[in-house]
């Protein structure tokens, strides 16, 4: 997207530099994530009723992979498909990401949600409020969302992830 936008606006050279910096940030994130032997199954819930998720065409599937997880819906062709609760139960994710707007709902205390590994292990996470949600749009601020999600998938890597993000903020988001 950076390369395309910079080309369309006649700023190809500067866009290429930013895109290469972003690519480098992702490579560095991958090195940190590579320290963990675990690869959690992740369910990204776009909305719980009806149950909507992300498919292989969504950039969020790539985000989950970059953060060291495996999206349980990555094989679905639609970008934001409906997902059955039965399919969710069969996949039994280790981590569930829910929209901020359902933060105060009690459905997670009901069957069949209470049977899921992520719910039992208290690994259901609600996205930050919309103005703070770094995953909401595929911009350079996505690095904030990558940090948020990677820390939830791999809390044991939190210190390294924070150092990575501090560096990214200085070099990519707020360059001198």
mmCIF file of the C-alpha atoms, coordinates in Angstrom:
data_MODEL
# 
_entry.id   MODEL 
# 
loop_
_atom_site.group_PDB 
_atom_site.id 
_atom_site.type_symbol 
_atom_site.label_atom_id 
_atom_site.label_alt_id 
_atom_site.label_comp_id 
_atom_site.label_asym_id 
_atom_site.label_entity_id 
_atom_site.label_seq_id 
_atom_site.pdbx_PDB_ins_code 
_atom_site.Cartn_x 
_atom_site.Cartn_y 
_atom_site.Cartn_z 
_atom_site.occupancy 
_atom_site.B_iso_or_equiv 
_atom_site.pdbx_formal_charge 
_atom_site.auth_seq_id 
_atom_site.auth_comp_id 
_atom_site.auth_asym_id 
_atom_site.auth_atom_id 
_atom_site.pdbx_PDB_model_num 
ATOM 1   C CA . UNK A 1 1   ? 0.000   0.000   0.000  1.00 0.00 ? 1   UNK A CA 1 
ATOM 2   C CA . UNK A 1 2   ? 2.862   2.370   0.806  1.00 0.00 ? 2   UNK A CA 1 
ATOM 3   C CA . UNK A 1 3   ? 4.508   1.701   -2.550 1.00 0.00 ? 3   UNK A CA 1 
ATOM 4   C CA . UNK A 1 4   ? 1.244   2.068   -4.463 1.00 0.00 ? 4   UNK A CA 1 
ATOM 5   C CA . UNK A 1 5   ? 0.239   5.291   -2.741 1.00 0.00 ? 5   UNK A CA 1 
ATOM 6   C CA . UNK A 1 6   ? 3.696   6.825   -3.166 1.00 0.00 ? 6   UNK A CA 1 
ATOM 7   C CA . UNK A 1 7   ? 3.662   5.922   -6.860 1.00 0.00 ? 7   UNK A CA 1 
ATOM 8   C CA . UNK A 1 8   ? 0.229   7.440   -7.363 1.00 0.00 ? 8   UNK A CA 1 
ATOM 9   C CA . UNK A 1 9   ? 1.312   10.670  -5.661 1.00 0.00 ? 9   UNK A CA 1 
ATOM 10  C CA . UNK A 1 10  ? 4.643   10.936  -7.478 1.00 0.00 ? 10  UNK A CA 1 
ATOM 11  C CA . UNK A 1 11  ? 6.710   10.200  -4.362 1.00 0.00 ? 11  UNK A CA 1 
ATOM 12  C CA . UNK A 1 12  ? 8.101   6.827   -5.395 1.00 0.00 ? 12  UNK A CA 1 
ATOM 13  C CA . UNK A 1 13  ? 11.578  7.262   -3.897 1.00 0.00 ? 13  UNK A CA 1 
ATOM 14  C CA . UNK A 1 14  ? 10.425  8.396   -0.462 1.00 0.00 ? 14  UNK A CA 1 
ATOM 15  C CA . UNK A 1 15  ? 7.663   5.794   -0.461 1.00 0.00 ? 15  UNK A CA 1 
ATOM 16  C CA . UNK A 1 16  ? 10.175  3.072   -1.251 1.00 0.00 ? 16  UNK A CA 1 
ATOM 17  C CA . UNK A 1 17  ? 12.353  4.162   1.686  1.00 0.00 ? 17  UNK A CA 1 
ATOM 18  C CA . UNK A 1 18  ? 9.375   4.028   4.060  1.00 0.00 ? 18  UNK A CA 1 
ATOM 19  C CA . UNK A 1 19  ? 8.244   0.664   2.663  1.00 0.00 ? 19  UNK A CA 1 
ATOM 20  C CA . UNK A 1 20  ? 11.736  -0.781  3.098  1.00 0.00 ? 20  UNK A CA 1 
ATOM 21  C CA . UNK A 1 21  ? 11.851  0.520   6.679  1.00 0.00 ? 21  UNK A CA 1 
ATOM 22  C CA . UNK A 1 22  ? 8.481   -1.089  7.373  1.00 0.00 ? 22  UNK A CA 1 
ATOM 23  C CA . UNK A 1 23  ? 9.661   -4.378  5.820  1.00 0.00 ? 23  UNK A CA 1 
ATOM 24  C CA . UNK A 1 24  ? 12.760  -4.219  8.035  1.00 0.00 ? 24  UNK A CA 1 
ATOM 25  C CA . UNK A 1 25  ? 10.575  -3.672  11.117 1.00 0.00 ? 25  UNK A CA 1 
ATOM 26  C CA . UNK A 1 26  ? 8.581   -6.791  10.228 1.00 0.00 ? 26  UNK A CA 1 
ATOM 27  C CA . UNK A 1 27  ? 11.793  -8.800  9.814  1.00 0.00 ? 27  UNK A CA 1 
ATOM 28  C CA . UNK A 1 28  ? 12.969  -7.658  13.245 1.00 0.00 ? 28  UNK A CA 1 
ATOM 29  C CA . UNK A 1 29  ? 9.601   -8.573  14.748 1.00 0.00 ? 29  UNK A CA 1 
ATOM 30  C CA . UNK A 1 30  ? 9.932   -12.014 13.146 1.00 0.00 ? 30  UNK A CA 1 
ATOM 31  C CA . UNK A 1 31  ? 13.305  -12.522 14.831 1.00 0.00 ? 31  UNK A CA 1 
ATOM 32  C CA . UNK A 1 32  ? 11.771  -11.788 18.227 1.00 0.00 ? 32  UNK A CA 1 
ATOM 33  C CA . UNK A 1 33  ? 8.726   -14.000 17.596 1.00 0.00 ? 33  UNK A CA 1 
ATOM 34  C CA . UNK A 1 34  ? 11.073  -16.764 16.417 1.00 0.00 ? 34  UNK A CA 1 
ATOM 35  C CA . UNK A 1 35  ? 12.438  -17.043 19.975 1.00 0.00 ? 35  UNK A CA 1 
ATOM 36  C CA . UNK A 1 36  ? 9.183   -18.660 21.086 1.00 0.00 ? 36  UNK A CA 1 
ATOM 37  C CA . UNK A 1 37  ? 8.572   -22.319 20.282 1.00 0.00 ? 37  UNK A CA 1 
ATOM 38  C CA . UNK A 1 38  ? 4.797   -21.913 20.661 1.00 0.00 ? 38  UNK A CA 1 
ATOM 39  C CA . UNK A 1 39  ? 2.369   -20.959 17.912 1.00 0.00 ? 39  UNK A CA 1 
ATOM 40  C CA . UNK A 1 40  ? -1.065  -20.205 19.347 1.00 0.00 ? 40  UNK A CA 1 
ATOM 41  C CA . UNK A 1 41  ? -4.296  -20.771 17.444 1.00 0.00 ? 41  UNK A CA 1 
ATOM 42  C CA . UNK A 1 42  ? -6.007  -17.369 17.259 1.00 0.00 ? 42  UNK A CA 1 
ATOM 43  C CA . UNK A 1 43  ? -9.626  -16.483 16.607 1.00 0.00 ? 43  UNK A CA 1 
ATOM 44  C CA . UNK A 1 44  ? -10.108 -12.850 15.588 1.00 0.00 ? 44  UNK A CA 1 
ATOM 45  C CA . UNK A 1 45  ? -13.758 -12.005 16.167 1.00 0.00 ? 45  UNK A CA 1 
ATOM 46  C CA . UNK A 1 46  ? -14.959 -9.076  14.087 1.00 0.00 ? 46  UNK A CA 1 
ATOM 47  C CA . UNK A 1 47  ? -18.404 -9.356  15.719 1.00 0.00 ? 47  UNK A CA 1 
ATOM 48  C CA . UNK A 1 48  ? -19.923 -12.027 17.995 1.00 0.00 ? 48  UNK A CA 1 
ATOM 49  C CA . UNK A 1 49  ? -23.584 -12.044 16.868 1.00 0.00 ? 49  UNK A CA 1 
ATOM 50  C CA . UNK A 1 50  ? -23.750 -13.026 14.123 1.00 0.00 ? 50  UNK A CA 1 
ATOM 51  C CA . UNK A 1 51  ? -20.274 -14.461 14.509 1.00 0.00 ? 51  UNK A CA 1 
ATOM 52  C CA . UNK A 1 52  ? -17.956 -12.781 11.994 1.00 0.00 ? 52  UNK A CA 1 
ATOM 53  C CA . UNK A 1 53  ? -14.234 -13.306 11.590 1.00 0.00 ? 53  UNK A CA 1 
ATOM 54  C CA . UNK A 1 54  ? -11.405 -12.674 9.148  1.00 0.00 ? 54  UNK A CA 1 
ATOM 55  C CA . UNK A 1 55  ? -10.478 -14.781 6.128  1.00 0.00 ? 55  UNK A CA 1 
ATOM 56  C CA . UNK A 1 56  ? -7.330  -15.263 4.094  1.00 0.00 ? 56  UNK A CA 1 
ATOM 57  C CA . UNK A 1 57  ? -7.884  -12.008 2.174  1.00 0.00 ? 57  UNK A CA 1 
ATOM 58  C CA . UNK A 1 58  ? -7.858  -9.818  5.277  1.00 0.00 ? 58  UNK A CA 1 
ATOM 59  C CA . UNK A 1 59  ? -4.614  -8.079  6.212  1.00 0.00 ? 59  UNK A CA 1 
ATOM 60  C CA . UNK A 1 60  ? -5.406  -9.096  9.802  1.00 0.00 ? 60  UNK A CA 1 
ATOM 61  C CA . UNK A 1 61  ? -4.675  -12.731 8.909  1.00 0.00 ? 61  UNK A CA 1 
ATOM 62  C CA . UNK A 1 62  ? -1.162  -11.606 7.943  1.00 0.00 ? 62  UNK A CA 1 
ATOM 63  C CA . UNK A 1 63  ? -0.943  -9.605  11.179 1.00 0.00 ? 63  UNK A CA 1 
ATOM 64  C CA . UNK A 1 64  ? -1.726  -12.702 13.248 1.00 0.00 ? 64  UNK A CA 1 
ATOM 65  C CA . UNK A 1 65  ? 0.967   -14.637 11.384 1.00 0.00 ? 65  UNK A CA 1 
ATOM 66  C CA . UNK A 1 66  ? 3.492   -11.810 11.871 1.00 0.00 ? 66  UNK A CA 1 
ATOM 67  C CA . UNK A 1 67  ? 2.715   -11.885 15.600 1.00 0.00 ? 67  UNK A CA 1 
ATOM 68  C CA . UNK A 1 68  ? 3.458   -15.600 15.835 1.00 0.00 ? 68  UNK A CA 1 
ATOM 69  C CA . UNK A 1 69  ? -0.052  -16.975 15.792 1.00 0.00 ? 69  UNK A CA 1 
ATOM 70  C CA . UNK A 1 70  ? -2.120  -19.060 13.411 1.00 0.00 ? 70  UNK A CA 1 
ATOM 71  C CA . UNK A 1 71  ? -5.543  -17.741 12.453 1.00 0.00 ? 71  UNK A CA 1 
ATOM 72  C CA . UNK A 1 72  ? -8.115  -20.522 12.733 1.00 0.00 ? 72  UNK A CA 1 
ATOM 73  C CA . UNK A 1 73  ? -10.017 -18.919 9.845  1.00 0.00 ? 73  UNK A CA 1 
ATOM 74  C CA . UNK A 1 74  ? -7.104  -18.347 7.449  1.00 0.00 ? 74  UNK A CA 1 
ATOM 75  C CA . UNK A 1 75  ? -8.441  -20.933 5.000  1.00 0.00 ? 75  UNK A CA 1 
ATOM 76  C CA . UNK A 1 76  ? -11.728 -19.085 4.412  1.00 0.00 ? 76  UNK A CA 1 
ATOM 77  C CA . UNK A 1 77  ? -11.906 -17.304 1.062  1.00 0.00 ? 77  UNK A CA 1 
ATOM 78  C CA . UNK A 1 78  ? -14.109 -14.359 2.075  1.00 0.00 ? 78  UNK A CA 1 
ATOM 79  C CA . UNK A 1 79  ? -12.276 -11.431 3.667  1.00 0.00 ? 79  UNK A CA 1 
ATOM 80  C CA . UNK A 1 80  ? -14.764 -11.150 6.577  1.00 0.00 ? 80  UNK A CA 1 
ATOM 81  C CA . UNK A 1 81  ? -16.885 -14.318 6.624  1.00 0.00 ? 81  UNK A CA 1 
ATOM 82  C CA . UNK A 1 82  ? -19.570 -15.621 8.934  1.00 0.00 ? 82  UNK A CA 1 
ATOM 83  C CA . UNK A 1 83  ? -18.242 -18.333 11.252 1.00 0.00 ? 83  UNK A CA 1 
ATOM 84  C CA . UNK A 1 84  ? -20.325 -20.919 13.038 1.00 0.00 ? 84  UNK A CA 1 
ATOM 85  C CA . UNK A 1 85  ? -20.049 -21.428 16.778 1.00 0.00 ? 85  UNK A CA 1 
ATOM 86  C CA . UNK A 1 86  ? -19.676 -25.158 16.068 1.00 0.00 ? 86  UNK A CA 1 
ATOM 87  C CA . UNK A 1 87  ? -16.635 -24.484 13.914 1.00 0.00 ? 87  UNK A CA 1 
ATOM 88  C CA . UNK A 1 88  ? -15.228 -22.267 16.655 1.00 0.00 ? 88  UNK A CA 1 
ATOM 89  C CA . UNK A 1 89  ? -15.686 -25.043 19.201 1.00 0.00 ? 89  UNK A CA 1 
ATOM 90  C CA . UNK A 1 90  ? -13.953 -27.574 16.931 1.00 0.00 ? 90  UNK A CA 1 
ATOM 91  C CA . UNK A 1 91  ? -10.995 -25.232 16.345 1.00 0.00 ? 91  UNK A CA 1 
ATOM 92  C CA . UNK A 1 92  ? -10.831 -24.447 20.088 1.00 0.00 ? 92  UNK A CA 1 
ATOM 93  C CA . UNK A 1 93  ? -8.493  -21.434 19.875 1.00 0.00 ? 93  UNK A CA 1 
ATOM 94  C CA . UNK A 1 94  ? -5.797  -20.605 22.413 1.00 0.00 ? 94  UNK A CA 1 
ATOM 95  C CA . UNK A 1 95  ? -6.346  -16.851 22.016 1.00 0.00 ? 95  UNK A CA 1 
ATOM 96  C CA . UNK A 1 96  ? -9.480  -14.906 21.111 1.00 0.00 ? 96  UNK A CA 1 
ATOM 97  C CA . UNK A 1 97  ? -9.475  -11.250 20.058 1.00 0.00 ? 97  UNK A CA 1 
ATOM 98  C CA . UNK A 1 98  ? -12.825 -9.504  20.473 1.00 0.00 ? 98  UNK A CA 1 
ATOM 99  C CA . UNK A 1 99  ? -14.036 -6.069  19.377 1.00 0.00 ? 99  UNK A CA 1 
ATOM 100 C CA . UNK A 1 100 ? -13.844 -3.273  21.929 1.00 0.00 ? 100 UNK A CA 1 
ATOM 101 C CA . UNK A 1 101 ? -17.580 -2.628  21.611 1.00 0.00 ? 101 UNK A CA 1 
ATOM 102 C CA . UNK A 1 102 ? -18.535 -5.968  23.225 1.00 0.00 ? 102 UNK A CA 1 
ATOM 103 C CA . UNK A 1 103 ? -16.211 -5.558  26.185 1.00 0.00 ? 103 UNK A CA 1 
ATOM 104 C CA . UNK A 1 104 ? -19.015 -5.459  28.739 1.00 0.00 ? 104 UNK A CA 1 
ATOM 105 C CA . UNK A 1 105 ? -21.077 -8.332  27.365 1.00 0.00 ? 105 UNK A CA 1 
ATOM 106 C CA . UNK A 1 106 ? -21.546 -11.469 29.415 1.00 0.00 ? 106 UNK A CA 1 
ATOM 107 C CA . UNK A 1 107 ? -21.856 -13.969 26.541 1.00 0.00 ? 107 UNK A CA 1 
ATOM 108 C CA . UNK A 1 108 ? -18.376 -15.314 27.351 1.00 0.00 ? 108 UNK A CA 1 
ATOM 109 C CA . UNK A 1 109 ? -19.794 -16.691 30.616 1.00 0.00 ? 109 UNK A CA 1 
ATOM 110 C CA . UNK A 1 110 ? -22.325 -18.814 28.760 1.00 0.00 ? 110 UNK A CA 1 
ATOM 111 C CA . UNK A 1 111 ? -22.208 -22.119 26.936 1.00 0.00 ? 111 UNK A CA 1 
ATOM 112 C CA . UNK A 1 112 ? -20.531 -22.847 24.509 1.00 0.00 ? 112 UNK A CA 1 
ATOM 113 C CA . UNK A 1 113 ? -18.026 -19.999 25.045 1.00 0.00 ? 113 UNK A CA 1 
ATOM 114 C CA . UNK A 1 114 ? -17.075 -21.246 28.531 1.00 0.00 ? 114 UNK A CA 1 
ATOM 115 C CA . UNK A 1 115 ? -15.871 -24.532 27.019 1.00 0.00 ? 115 UNK A CA 1 
ATOM 116 C CA . UNK A 1 116 ? -13.208 -22.883 24.851 1.00 0.00 ? 116 UNK A CA 1 
ATOM 117 C CA . UNK A 1 117 ? -9.552  -23.116 25.866 1.00 0.00 ? 117 UNK A CA 1 
ATOM 118 C CA . UNK A 1 118 ? -9.004  -19.372 25.415 1.00 0.00 ? 118 UNK A CA 1 
ATOM 119 C CA . UNK A 1 119 ? -11.912 -18.567 27.740 1.00 0.00 ? 119 UNK A CA 1 
ATOM 120 C CA . UNK A 1 120 ? -10.857 -21.155 30.341 1.00 0.00 ? 120 UNK A CA 1 
ATOM 121 C CA . UNK A 1 121 ? -7.277  -19.822 30.325 1.00 0.00 ? 121 UNK A CA 1 
ATOM 122 C CA . UNK A 1 122 ? -8.350  -16.165 30.447 1.00 0.00 ? 122 UNK A CA 1 
ATOM 123 C CA . UNK A 1 123 ? -6.827  -15.456 27.037 1.00 0.00 ? 123 UNK A CA 1 
ATOM 124 C CA . UNK A 1 124 ? -9.717  -13.495 25.572 1.00 0.00 ? 124 UNK A CA 1 
ATOM 125 C CA . UNK A 1 125 ? -8.619  -9.965  24.760 1.00 0.00 ? 125 UNK A CA 1 
ATOM 126 C CA . UNK A 1 126 ? -10.686 -6.973  23.798 1.00 0.00 ? 126 UNK A CA 1 
ATOM 127 C CA . UNK A 1 127 ? -9.259  -4.549  21.299 1.00 0.00 ? 127 UNK A CA 1 
ATOM 128 C CA . UNK A 1 128 ? -8.405  -1.094  22.632 1.00 0.00 ? 128 UNK A CA 1 
ATOM 129 C CA . UNK A 1 129 ? -10.954 1.658   22.168 1.00 0.00 ? 129 UNK A CA 1 
ATOM 130 C CA . UNK A 1 130 ? -11.224 2.660   18.503 1.00 0.00 ? 130 UNK A CA 1 
ATOM 131 C CA . UNK A 1 131 ? -8.993  5.749   18.655 1.00 0.00 ? 131 UNK A CA 1 
ATOM 132 C CA . UNK A 1 132 ? -6.219  3.616   20.228 1.00 0.00 ? 132 UNK A CA 1 
ATOM 133 C CA . UNK A 1 133 ? -6.739  0.500   18.100 1.00 0.00 ? 133 UNK A CA 1 
ATOM 134 C CA . UNK A 1 134 ? -3.563  0.024   16.050 1.00 0.00 ? 134 UNK A CA 1 
ATOM 135 C CA . UNK A 1 135 ? -5.097  -2.893  14.150 1.00 0.00 ? 135 UNK A CA 1 
ATOM 136 C CA . UNK A 1 136 ? -8.080  -0.981  12.760 1.00 0.00 ? 136 UNK A CA 1 
ATOM 137 C CA . UNK A 1 137 ? -6.385  0.247   9.575  1.00 0.00 ? 137 UNK A CA 1 
ATOM 138 C CA . UNK A 1 138 ? -3.379  -0.916  7.554  1.00 0.00 ? 138 UNK A CA 1 
ATOM 139 C CA . UNK A 1 139 ? -1.235  2.199   8.060  1.00 0.00 ? 139 UNK A CA 1 
ATOM 140 C CA . UNK A 1 140 ? 2.217   2.681   9.593  1.00 0.00 ? 140 UNK A CA 1 
ATOM 141 C CA . UNK A 1 141 ? 0.466   2.852   12.963 1.00 0.00 ? 141 UNK A CA 1 
ATOM 142 C CA . UNK A 1 142 ? -0.145  -0.861  12.480 1.00 0.00 ? 142 UNK A CA 1 
ATOM 143 C CA . UNK A 1 143 ? 3.114   -1.355  14.378 1.00 0.00 ? 143 UNK A CA 1 
ATOM 144 C CA . UNK A 1 144 ? 1.248   -0.332  17.540 1.00 0.00 ? 144 UNK A CA 1 
ATOM 145 C CA . UNK A 1 145 ? -1.306  -3.043  16.801 1.00 0.00 ? 145 UNK A CA 1 
ATOM 146 C CA . UNK A 1 146 ? 1.433   -5.575  16.087 1.00 0.00 ? 146 UNK A CA 1 
ATOM 147 C CA . UNK A 1 147 ? 2.912   -4.853  19.511 1.00 0.00 ? 147 UNK A CA 1 
ATOM 148 C CA . UNK A 1 148 ? -0.497  -5.157  21.183 1.00 0.00 ? 148 UNK A CA 1 
ATOM 149 C CA . UNK A 1 149 ? -1.314  -8.486  19.543 1.00 0.00 ? 149 UNK A CA 1 
ATOM 150 C CA . UNK A 1 150 ? 2.171   -10.005 19.790 1.00 0.00 ? 150 UNK A CA 1 
ATOM 151 C CA . UNK A 1 151 ? 2.223   -9.307  23.548 1.00 0.00 ? 151 UNK A CA 1 
ATOM 152 C CA . UNK A 1 152 ? -1.058  -11.139 23.943 1.00 0.00 ? 152 UNK A CA 1 
ATOM 153 C CA . UNK A 1 153 ? 0.022   -14.132 21.877 1.00 0.00 ? 153 UNK A CA 1 
ATOM 154 C CA . UNK A 1 154 ? 3.538   -14.212 23.385 1.00 0.00 ? 154 UNK A CA 1 
ATOM 155 C CA . UNK A 1 155 ? 3.510   -12.477 26.790 1.00 0.00 ? 155 UNK A CA 1 
ATOM 156 C CA . UNK A 1 156 ? 6.865   -14.100 27.572 1.00 0.00 ? 156 UNK A CA 1 
ATOM 157 C CA . UNK A 1 157 ? 8.447   -11.889 24.873 1.00 0.00 ? 157 UNK A CA 1 
ATOM 158 C CA . UNK A 1 158 ? 6.987   -8.629  26.178 1.00 0.00 ? 158 UNK A CA 1 
ATOM 159 C CA . UNK A 1 159 ? 10.290  -6.929  27.069 1.00 0.00 ? 159 UNK A CA 1 
ATOM 160 C CA . UNK A 1 160 ? 11.827  -7.669  23.654 1.00 0.00 ? 160 UNK A CA 1 
ATOM 161 C CA . UNK A 1 161 ? 8.617   -6.631  21.893 1.00 0.00 ? 161 UNK A CA 1 
ATOM 162 C CA . UNK A 1 162 ? 8.515   -3.303  23.746 1.00 0.00 ? 162 UNK A CA 1 
ATOM 163 C CA . UNK A 1 163 ? 12.156  -2.608  22.833 1.00 0.00 ? 163 UNK A CA 1 
ATOM 164 C CA . UNK A 1 164 ? 11.343  -3.426  19.214 1.00 0.00 ? 164 UNK A CA 1 
ATOM 165 C CA . UNK A 1 165 ? 8.393   -1.050  19.233 1.00 0.00 ? 165 UNK A CA 1 
ATOM 166 C CA . UNK A 1 166 ? 10.370  1.760   20.885 1.00 0.00 ? 166 UNK A CA 1 
ATOM 167 C CA . UNK A 1 167 ? 12.900  1.452   18.067 1.00 0.00 ? 167 UNK A CA 1 
ATOM 168 C CA . UNK A 1 168 ? 10.140  1.346   15.426 1.00 0.00 ? 168 UNK A CA 1 
ATOM 169 C CA . UNK A 1 169 ? 8.525   4.482   16.870 1.00 0.00 ? 169 UNK A CA 1 
ATOM 170 C CA . UNK A 1 170 ? 11.798  6.391   16.601 1.00 0.00 ? 170 UNK A CA 1 
ATOM 171 C CA . UNK A 1 171 ? 12.820  5.141   13.178 1.00 0.00 ? 171 UNK A CA 1 
ATOM 172 C CA . UNK A 1 172 ? 9.551   4.684   11.290 1.00 0.00 ? 172 UNK A CA 1 
ATOM 173 C CA . UNK A 1 173 ? 6.726   6.548   12.932 1.00 0.00 ? 173 UNK A CA 1 
ATOM 174 C CA . UNK A 1 174 ? 8.531   9.638   14.251 1.00 0.00 ? 174 UNK A CA 1 
ATOM 175 C CA . UNK A 1 175 ? 11.722  9.964   12.170 1.00 0.00 ? 175 UNK A CA 1 
ATOM 176 C CA . UNK A 1 176 ? 13.933  12.976  12.731 1.00 0.00 ? 176 UNK A CA 1 
# 
